[in-house]
Amino acid sequence: MSRAFLVVMEGLAKLPAVAKLSPRVLRVMGLNPGRFTLQGTCTYVVGTGARRLLVDTGDGVPAYPDLLRRALADDGAEAVSDILITHRHHDHVGGIADVLKLYPRSVRIFMKYSVKTLATCPRPFPVFRI
């Protein structure tokens, strides 16, 4: 990494791995800081019930599924019911297979474009084009 980039990174606010942004929204960092993701890709858990909507899945960092599981449990949730993919960049879709392994029961995925990542997922699941 260039020195200029490292200076930029040092100047950015440190974001906690999990933050409650409102009574209905948690931000869960994707744990992938870098040139294009800055502090890391943000994923969001939305809702208040036992099963929640996950917006984006990060890029497949091995520590992310456990962070997501703990964030949900700490907020009183049991599982992810739906995944909404905002766009098909790898840092937003790369964790789909990991999330499906973590929550294999009836997760639905909503996305506009198909992505190769879906071919690596552990089982058939409904994908809704939006």
Residue frames as a rotation matrix with the C-alpha (Angstrom) as fourth column:
MET 1
0.583 0.812 0.000 0.00
0.812 -0.583 0.000 0.00
0.000 0.000 -1.000 0.00
SER 2
-0.035 -0.590 0.807 1.20
0.500 -0.709 -0.497 3.49
0.866 0.386 0.319 -0.76
ARG 3
-0.783 -0.333 -0.525 2.21
0.620 -0.363 -0.695 5.88
0.041 -0.870 0.491 1.97
ALA 4
-0.835 0.517 0.188 -0.49
-0.462 -0.845 0.268 8.33
0.298 0.137 0.945 0.85
PHE 5
0.008 0.871 -0.491 -3.14
-0.176 0.484 0.857 5.64
0.984 0.079 0.157 1.25
LEU 6
-0.203 -0.152 -0.967 -1.88
0.824 0.508 -0.252 4.75
0.529 -0.848 0.022 4.73
VAL 7
-0.989 -0.126 -0.079 -2.10
0.149 -0.859 -0.490 8.42
-0.006 -0.496 0.868 5.72
VAL 8
-0.436 0.899 0.028 -5.71
-0.616 -0.321 0.720 8.52
0.656 0.297 0.694 4.49
MET 9
0.109 0.478 -0.872 -6.54
0.282 0.826 0.488 5.35
0.953 -0.299 -0.045 6.45
GLU 10
-0.621 -0.416 -0.665 -4.98
0.741 -0.033 -0.671 6.77
0.257 -0.909 0.328 9.63
GLY 11
-0.970 0.217 0.110 -7.22
-0.232 -0.959 -0.160 9.84
0.070 -0.181 0.981 9.33
LEU 12
-0.273 0.926 -0.259 -10.47
-0.232 0.198 0.952 7.89
0.934 0.320 0.161 9.12
ALA 13
0.025 0.397 0.917 -12.66
-0.994 -0.084 0.063 7.44
0.102 -0.914 0.393 12.16
LYS 14
-0.956 -0.273 -0.103 -12.35
-0.249 0.947 -0.202 4.03
0.153 -0.168 -0.974 13.81
LEU 15
-0.012 0.996 -0.083 -15.66
-0.852 0.034 0.523 2.23
0.523 0.077 0.849 13.43
PRO 16
-0.315 -0.046 0.948 -16.68
-0.736 0.643 -0.213 -0.43
-0.600 -0.764 -0.236 15.95
ALA 17
-0.995 -0.103 0.016 -17.21
-0.074 0.813 0.578 -3.92
-0.073 0.573 -0.816 14.54
VAL 18
-0.315 0.949 -0.007 -20.91
0.845 0.283 0.453 -3.69
0.432 0.137 -0.892 15.49
ALA 19
-0.990 0.070 -0.123 -22.96
-0.002 -0.877 -0.480 -0.55
-0.141 -0.475 0.868 16.13
LYS 20
-0.177 0.983 0.043 -26.64
0.930 0.181 -0.321 -0.01
-0.323 -0.017 -0.946 16.83
LEU 21
-0.897 -0.218 0.384 -27.57
0.385 -0.813 0.437 2.85
0.217 0.540 0.813 14.50
SER 22
-0.426 0.832 0.354 -31.25
-0.786 -0.535 0.311 2.99
0.448 -0.146 0.882 15.48
PRO 23
-0.147 0.417 0.897 -33.73
-0.762 0.531 -0.372 0.77
-0.631 -0.738 0.239 17.34
ARG 24
0.780 0.562 0.276 -34.19
-0.234 0.670 -0.705 -1.18
-0.581 0.485 0.654 14.08
VAL 25
0.867 -0.473 -0.157 -30.73
-0.118 0.111 -0.987 -1.12
0.484 0.874 0.040 12.45
LEU 26
0.614 -0.781 0.114 -27.35
0.065 0.194 0.979 -2.65
-0.786 -0.594 0.170 13.34
ARG 27
0.663 -0.548 -0.511 -24.20
-0.688 -0.175 -0.704 -2.00
0.296 0.818 -0.493 11.33
VAL 28
0.713 -0.496 0.496 -21.91
0.095 0.769 0.632 -5.02
-0.694 -0.404 0.596 11.16
MET 29
0.254 -0.698 -0.669 -18.53
-0.861 -0.479 0.173 -4.34
-0.441 0.532 -0.723 9.58
GLY 30
0.935 0.111 -0.338 -17.36
-0.303 0.747 -0.592 -6.74
0.186 0.655 0.732 6.88
LEU 31
0.646 -0.733 0.215 -13.86
-0.032 0.256 0.966 -6.84
-0.763 -0.631 0.142 8.45
ASN 32
0.322 -0.497 0.806 -12.22
0.918 0.373 -0.136 -6.01
-0.233 0.784 0.576 5.11
PRO 33
0.623 -0.113 -0.774 -10.54
-0.031 -0.992 0.121 -2.59
-0.781 -0.051 -0.622 5.33
GLY 34
-0.109 -0.699 0.706 -8.75
0.831 0.326 0.451 -1.57
-0.546 0.636 0.546 2.19
ARG 35
-0.913 -0.397 -0.096 -8.17
0.267 -0.757 0.596 0.92
-0.309 0.518 0.797 -0.61
PHE 36
-0.719 0.680 0.147 -11.73
-0.051 -0.263 0.964 0.69
0.694 0.685 0.223 -1.96
THR 37
0.159 0.822 -0.547 -13.60
0.582 0.370 0.724 -0.29
0.798 -0.434 -0.419 1.20
LEU 38
-0.009 -0.291 0.957 -11.83
-0.524 -0.814 -0.253 2.18
0.852 -0.503 -0.145 3.55
GLN 39
-0.349 -0.139 0.927 -12.72
-0.931 0.160 -0.327 1.00
-0.103 -0.977 -0.185 7.08
GLY 40
-0.940 0.077 0.332 -14.42
0.096 0.995 0.041 -2.03
-0.327 0.070 -0.943 5.55
THR 41
-0.630 0.777 -0.012 -17.68
-0.035 -0.013 0.999 -2.89
0.776 0.630 0.035 3.85
CYS 42
-0.738 0.491 0.462 -20.69
-0.603 -0.173 -0.779 -2.17
-0.303 -0.853 0.424 6.01
THR 43
-0.646 0.686 -0.335 -23.46
0.300 0.632 0.714 -4.71
0.702 0.361 -0.614 6.21
TYR 44
-0.666 0.489 0.563 -26.72
-0.715 -0.633 -0.296 -3.93
0.212 -0.600 0.772 7.96
VAL 45
-0.783 0.525 -0.335 -29.15
0.584 0.806 -0.102 -5.97
0.216 -0.275 -0.937 10.02
VAL 46
-0.766 0.575 0.286 -32.65
-0.518 -0.817 0.254 -4.52
0.380 0.046 0.924 9.84
GLY 47
0.049 0.905 -0.424 -35.70
-0.054 0.426 0.903 -5.31
0.997 -0.022 0.070 11.97
THR 48
-0.273 -0.071 0.959 -36.77
-0.911 -0.302 -0.282 -6.05
0.310 -0.951 0.018 15.52
GLY 49
0.737 0.670 0.084 -38.05
-0.666 0.700 0.258 -9.62
0.114 -0.246 0.963 15.49
ALA 50
0.525 -0.500 0.689 -36.35
-0.173 0.730 0.661 -12.97
-0.834 -0.466 0.296 16.00
ARG 51
0.060 -0.464 0.884 -35.48
0.891 0.424 0.162 -13.15
-0.450 0.778 0.439 12.28
ARG 52
0.297 -0.067 -0.953 -33.95
-0.011 -0.998 0.067 -10.15
-0.955 -0.009 -0.297 10.51
LEU 53
0.963 -0.030 0.268 -33.13
0.265 -0.084 -0.961 -8.78
0.051 0.996 -0.073 7.07
LEU 54
0.139 -0.970 -0.197 -29.41
0.467 -0.111 0.877 -8.62
-0.873 -0.215 0.438 6.21
VAL 55
0.975 0.078 -0.210 -28.33
-0.127 -0.578 -0.806 -5.96
-0.184 0.812 -0.554 3.71
ASP 56
0.428 -0.825 -0.368 -25.18
-0.647 0.005 -0.762 -7.21
0.631 0.565 -0.532 1.91
THR 57
0.992 0.000 -0.123 -22.89
0.065 0.849 0.525 -9.98
0.105 -0.529 0.842 3.16
GLY 58
0.427 -0.904 -0.030 -19.34
-0.541 -0.282 0.793 -8.63
-0.725 -0.322 -0.609 3.04
ASP 59
0.337 -0.374 -0.864 -16.65
-0.912 0.099 -0.398 -10.34
0.234 0.922 -0.307 0.97
GLY 60
0.757 0.063 -0.650 -16.27
-0.077 0.997 0.008 -13.66
0.648 0.044 0.760 2.73
VAL 61
-0.260 -0.832 0.490 -13.82
-0.699 -0.188 -0.690 -12.80
0.666 -0.522 -0.533 5.52
PRO 62
-0.383 0.094 -0.919 -13.69
0.260 0.966 -0.009 -15.93
0.886 -0.243 -0.394 7.75
ALA 63
-0.909 -0.015 -0.417 -14.40
0.415 -0.122 -0.901 -13.99
-0.038 -0.992 0.117 10.98
TYR 64
-0.789 0.603 0.122 -17.53
-0.528 -0.765 0.368 -12.29
0.315 0.226 0.922 9.62
PRO 65
-0.102 0.845 -0.525 -20.10
-0.020 0.526 0.850 -15.09
0.995 0.097 -0.037 10.18
ASP 66
-0.232 -0.022 -0.972 -19.24
0.906 0.360 -0.224 -15.32
0.355 -0.933 -0.063 13.89
LEU 67
-0.974 -0.108 -0.200 -19.38
0.170 -0.929 -0.328 -11.53
-0.151 -0.354 0.923 14.23
LEU 68
-0.568 0.822 -0.033 -22.80
-0.508 -0.318 0.800 -11.51
0.648 0.471 0.599 12.54
ARG 69
-0.035 0.544 -0.838 -24.07
0.425 0.767 0.480 -14.37
0.904 -0.340 -0.258 14.73
ARG 70
-0.524 -0.243 -0.816 -22.92
0.852 -0.135 -0.506 -12.59
0.013 -0.961 0.278 17.93
ALA 71
-0.985 0.170 0.032 -24.38
-0.167 -0.983 0.072 -9.25
0.044 0.066 0.997 16.80
LEU 72
-0.273 0.936 -0.222 -27.76
-0.306 0.134 0.942 -10.84
0.912 0.326 0.250 16.17
ALA 73
-0.009 0.240 -0.971 -27.75
0.728 0.667 0.158 -12.74
0.685 -0.706 -0.180 19.47
ASP 74
-0.772 -0.360 -0.523 -26.70
0.628 -0.553 -0.547 -9.65
-0.093 -0.751 0.654 21.43
ASP 75
-0.867 0.498 -0.024 -29.64
-0.490 -0.842 0.224 -7.77
0.091 0.206 0.974 19.88
GLY 76
-0.373 0.749 0.548 -32.13
-0.471 0.357 -0.807 -10.53
-0.800 -0.559 0.219 20.71
ALA 77
0.384 0.483 -0.787 -32.39
-0.922 0.159 -0.352 -12.03
-0.045 0.861 0.506 17.23
GLU 78
0.420 -0.141 0.897 -32.05
-0.205 0.947 0.246 -15.69
-0.884 -0.287 0.369 16.29
ALA 79
-0.164 -0.399 0.902 -31.38
0.727 0.570 0.384 -15.69
-0.667 0.719 0.196 12.55
VAL 80
-0.724 -0.029 -0.689 -31.34
-0.452 -0.735 0.505 -13.97
-0.521 0.677 0.519 9.19
SER 81
0.102 0.840 0.534 -34.55
0.215 0.505 -0.836 -14.48
-0.971 0.200 -0.129 7.22
ASP 82
0.875 0.216 0.432 -33.71
0.471 -0.179 -0.864 -12.51
-0.109 0.960 -0.259 4.08
ILE 83
-0.230 -0.937 -0.264 -30.66
0.593 -0.350 0.725 -11.09
-0.772 0.010 0.636 2.35
LEU 84
0.913 0.409 -0.013 -30.87
0.260 -0.606 -0.752 -7.95
-0.315 0.683 -0.659 0.23
ILE 85
-0.110 -0.966 0.234 -27.90
0.859 0.026 0.511 -7.47
-0.499 0.257 0.827 -2.09
THR 86
0.403 0.273 -0.874 -27.44
0.037 -0.959 -0.282 -3.81
-0.914 0.082 -0.396 -3.08
HIS 87
0.647 -0.236 -0.725 -25.08
-0.763 -0.200 -0.615 -4.54
0.000 0.951 -0.310 -5.99
ARG 88
0.993 -0.079 -0.090 -22.84
0.066 0.988 -0.137 -7.31
0.100 0.131 0.986 -7.26
HIS 89
0.207 -0.964 0.165 -19.39
-0.707 -0.264 -0.656 -6.15
0.676 0.019 -0.736 -6.16
HIS 90
-0.052 -0.298 -0.953 -17.51
0.224 0.927 -0.302 -8.95
0.973 -0.229 0.018 -4.41
ASP 91
-0.931 -0.365 0.019 -17.29
0.070 -0.227 -0.971 -7.03
0.359 -0.903 0.237 -1.12
HIS 92
-0.421 0.857 0.298 -21.11
-0.902 -0.361 -0.236 -7.12
-0.095 -0.369 0.925 -0.98
VAL 93
0.582 0.699 -0.416 -21.82
-0.764 0.645 0.014 -10.65
0.277 0.310 0.909 -2.27
GLY 94
-0.199 -0.813 -0.548 -18.73
-0.558 0.554 -0.618 -12.64
0.806 0.182 -0.564 -1.28
GLY 95
-0.873 -0.157 0.462 -20.18
-0.487 0.337 -0.806 -13.72
-0.029 -0.928 -0.371 2.06
ILE 96
0.044 0.978 -0.204 -23.48
-0.953 0.103 0.286 -15.13
0.301 0.182 0.936 0.77
ALA 97
0.139 -0.006 -0.990 -22.37
-0.118 0.993 -0.022 -18.77
0.983 0.119 0.137 1.09
ASP 98
-0.824 -0.511 -0.246 -21.09
0.193 0.156 -0.969 -18.21
0.533 -0.846 -0.030 4.64
VAL 99
-0.662 0.655 0.364 -24.34
-0.743 -0.509 -0.435 -16.59
-0.100 -0.558 0.824 5.74
LEU 100
0.265 0.785 -0.560 -26.37
-0.800 0.503 0.327 -19.44
0.538 0.361 0.762 4.20
LYS 101
-0.233 -0.415 -0.879 -24.22
0.183 0.870 -0.459 -21.98
0.955 -0.268 -0.127 6.06
LEU 102
-0.980 -0.167 0.109 -24.77
-0.054 -0.304 -0.951 -20.07
0.192 -0.938 0.289 9.30
TYR 103
-0.417 0.907 0.047 -28.54
-0.495 -0.183 -0.849 -19.74
-0.762 -0.378 0.526 8.78
PRO 104
-0.994 -0.108 0.004 -29.60
-0.057 0.557 0.828 -22.59
-0.092 0.823 -0.560 6.46
ARG 105
-0.453 0.888 0.076 -33.30
0.764 0.431 -0.479 -22.40
-0.458 -0.159 -0.874 7.27
SER 106
0.325 0.832 0.451 -35.44
0.940 -0.230 -0.252 -20.56
-0.106 0.506 -0.856 4.72
VAL 107
-0.229 -0.423 -0.877 -33.24
0.189 -0.903 0.386 -17.61
-0.955 -0.077 0.286 3.78
ARG 108
0.648 0.426 0.631 -34.46
0.723 -0.085 -0.685 -15.73
-0.239 0.901 -0.363 0.73
ILE 109
-0.451 -0.840 -0.304 -32.13
0.583 -0.534 0.612 -13.57
-0.676 0.099 0.730 -1.37
PHE 110
0.756 0.653 0.037 -33.24
0.502 -0.544 -0.673 -10.41
-0.420 0.527 -0.739 -3.12
MET 111
-0.284 -0.888 -0.362 -30.93
0.204 -0.425 0.882 -8.99
-0.937 0.177 0.302 -5.80
LYS 112
0.477 0.439 -0.761 -31.03
-0.570 -0.505 -0.648 -7.36
-0.669 0.744 0.009 -9.21
TYR 113
0.265 -0.500 -0.824 -28.22
-0.890 0.202 -0.409 -9.28
0.371 0.842 -0.391 -10.92
SER 114
0.986 -0.063 -0.155 -27.06
0.106 0.953 0.284 -12.87
0.129 -0.296 0.946 -10.76
VAL 115
0.360 -0.914 0.186 -23.56
-0.931 -0.364 0.017 -13.44
0.052 -0.179 -0.982 -9.40
LYS 116
0.026 -0.458 -0.888 -21.12
-0.379 0.818 -0.433 -16.36
0.925 0.347 -0.152 -9.65
THR 117
-0.738 -0.340 0.583 -20.99
-0.639 0.072 -0.766 -16.51
0.218 -0.938 -0.270 -5.84
LEU 118
0.185 0.914 0.360 -24.41
-0.956 0.252 -0.148 -18.18
-0.226 -0.317 0.921 -5.81
ALA 119
0.480 -0.045 -0.876 -22.94
-0.492 0.813 -0.311 -21.26
0.726 0.580 0.369 -7.51
THR 120
-0.547 -0.783 -0.297 -20.83
-0.121 0.425 -0.897 -21.93
0.828 -0.455 -0.327 -4.40
CYS 121
-0.262 0.512 0.818 -23.75
-0.945 -0.309 -0.109 -21.79
0.197 -0.802 0.564 -1.98
PRO 122
-0.847 -0.311 0.430 -24.55
-0.465 0.827 -0.317 -24.92
-0.257 -0.469 -0.845 0.03
ARG 123
-0.556 0.727 0.403 -28.12
0.589 0.687 -0.426 -25.59
-0.587 0.001 -0.810 -1.10
PRO 124
-0.475 0.488 0.732 -30.93
0.620 -0.405 0.672 -24.37
0.625 0.773 -0.110 -3.35
PHE 125
-0.465 0.370 -0.804 -32.65
0.605 -0.531 -0.594 -21.26
-0.647 -0.762 0.022 -2.08
PRO 126
0.511 0.708 0.486 -35.10
0.849 -0.330 -0.413 -18.76
-0.132 0.624 -0.770 -3.55
VAL 127
-0.694 -0.643 -0.324 -33.58
0.527 -0.760 0.379 -15.76
-0.490 0.093 0.867 -5.34
PHE 128
0.465 0.885 0.035 -35.90
0.753 -0.374 -0.541 -12.91
-0.466 0.278 -0.840 -6.19
ARG 129
-0.531 -0.606 0.592 -34.86
0.829 -0.518 0.212 -10.46
0.179 0.603 0.777 -8.92
ILE 130
0.267 0.604 -0.751 -35.66
0.715 -0.647 -0.266 -6.89
-0.647 -0.466 -0.604 -8.01
